[in-house]
Amino acid sequence: MKEAERFRSVMSHFATGITVVTGADAEGQGVGLTANAFTSVSLRPPLILVCLANESRSREVFLATSRFAVGILRSGDEALAHRFAGDTRDARFDDLAFRTEVTGAPVLDRALAWLDCRLWDSVEAGDHTVLFGEVMACGVSGDADPLVFFQGSYRTVTP
Ligand SMILES: Cc1cc2nc3c(=O)[nH]c(=O)nc-3n(C[C@H](O)[C@H](O)[C@H](O)COP(=O)(O)O)c2cc1C
């Protein structure tokens, strides 16, 4: 097994949630992508991070506008995860309800939980960029189970 494959395989054993990270460009056009490289960083101030591939188109917009929102997906929303990772970028926002909170970044209405972030810092790290977000507002939208990603497939939490 090549080292990169081994690394990917090892990391796939770390179960994560799935998020959709969203923003809007200067013309108000929505951009966003599916991301599971997301975690909390600090309580005071409240900071999170998301790691985005350097070729991500959304990354450019988040850096240029200094804002983005994170929507934590609920169980059953595999299609949304698929959509925000797929080739049809221009259709990602179709027929979905968004709202704005503090920063103006579009917040996905149907997210299980959400965080509206101001870009706090960014660090290039290999072929990805770590975007740190200062949480300006956040909340929980419902009482559903989360969508889980483990060993390359979507799972649900079973108590
Ligand atoms: C389950 C899953 C998790 C992903 N996690 C990340 C991630 O953490 N960071 C990232 O840059 N891309 C991640 N991707 C890939 C992006 O969603 C995908 O490349 C997307 O098309 C990028 O869109 P953009 O170029 O419009 O920003 C993930 C894809 C899937 C299906």
The ligand as an SDF file (V2000), in Angstrom:
LIG
                    3D

 31 33  0  0  0  0  0  0  0  0999 V2000
  -17.7690   13.2130    2.5970 C   0  0  0  0  0  0  0  0  0  0  0  0
  -16.9410   14.2910    1.9420 C   0  0  0  0  0  0  0  0  0  0  0  0
  -16.1110   15.0760    2.7260 C   0  0  0  0  0  0  0  0  0  0  0  0
  -15.3070   16.0770    2.1190 C   0  0  0  0  0  0  0  0  0  0  0  0
  -14.5180   16.8360    2.9150 N   0  0  0  0  0  0  0  0  0  0  0  0
  -13.7670   17.8240    2.3650 C   0  0  0  0  0  0  0  0  0  0  0  0
  -12.9820   18.6720    3.1900 C   0  0  0  0  0  0  0  0  0  0  0  0
  -12.9600   18.5490    4.4150 O   0  0  0  0  0  0  0  0  0  0  0  0
  -12.2420   19.6500    2.5700 N   0  0  0  0  0  0  0  0  0  0  0  0
  -12.2520   19.8150    1.2050 C   0  0  0  0  0  0  0  0  0  0  0  0
  -11.5630   20.7230    0.7030 O   0  0  0  0  0  0  0  0  0  0  0  0
  -13.0120   19.0300    0.3980 N   0  0  0  0  0  0  0  0  0  0  0  0
  -13.7730   18.0490    0.9510 C   0  0  0  0  0  0  0  0  0  0  0  0
  -14.5570   17.2710    0.1540 N   0  0  0  0  0  0  0  0  0  0  0  0
  -14.5340   17.4790   -1.3120 C   0  0  0  0  0  0  0  0  0  0  0  0
  -15.3320   18.7140   -1.7570 C   0  0  0  0  0  0  0  0  0  0  0  0
  -16.6550   18.6920   -1.2480 O   0  0  0  0  0  0  0  0  0  0  0  0
  -15.3940   18.7720   -3.2880 C   0  0  0  0  0  0  0  0  0  0  0  0
  -14.1110   18.7100   -3.8420 O   0  0  0  0  0  0  0  0  0  0  0  0
  -16.1380   20.0020   -3.8010 C   0  0  0  0  0  0  0  0  0  0  0  0
  -16.5020   19.7930   -5.1600 O   0  0  0  0  0  0  0  0  0  0  0  0
  -15.3260   21.2860   -3.7230 C   0  0  0  0  0  0  0  0  0  0  0  0
  -16.1510   22.3210   -4.2280 O   0  0  0  0  0  0  0  0  0  0  0  0
  -15.6070   23.7700   -4.6300 P   0  0  0  0  0  0  0  0  0  0  0  0
  -14.4060   23.5490   -5.5120 O   0  0  0  0  0  0  0  0  0  0  0  0
  -16.7670   24.4080   -5.3560 O   0  0  0  0  0  0  0  0  0  0  0  0
  -15.2580   24.4880   -3.3710 O   0  0  0  0  0  0  0  0  0  0  0  0
  -15.3580   16.2700    0.7210 C   0  0  0  0  0  0  0  0  0  0  0  0
  -16.2260   15.4830   -0.0530 C   0  0  0  0  0  0  0  0  0  0  0  0
  -17.0130   14.5110    0.5600 C   0  0  0  0  0  0  0  0  0  0  0  0
  -17.9500   13.7030   -0.3000 C   0  0  0  0  0  0  0  0  0  0  0  0
  1  2  1  0
  2  3  1  0
  2 30  2  0
  3  4  2  0
  4  5  1  0
  4 28  1  0
  5  6  2  0
  6  7  1  0
  6 13  1  0
  7  8  2  0
  7  9  1  0
  9 10  1  0
 10 11  2  0
 10 12  1  0
 12 13  2  0
 13 14  1  0
 14 15  1  0
 14 28  1  0
 15 16  1  0
 16 17  1  0
 16 18  1  0
 18 19  1  0
 18 20  1  0
 20 21  1  0
 20 22  1  0
 22 23  1  0
 23 24  1  0
 24 25  2  0
 24 26  1  0
 24 27  1  0
 28 29  2  0
 29 30  1  0
 30 31  1  0
M  END
$$$$
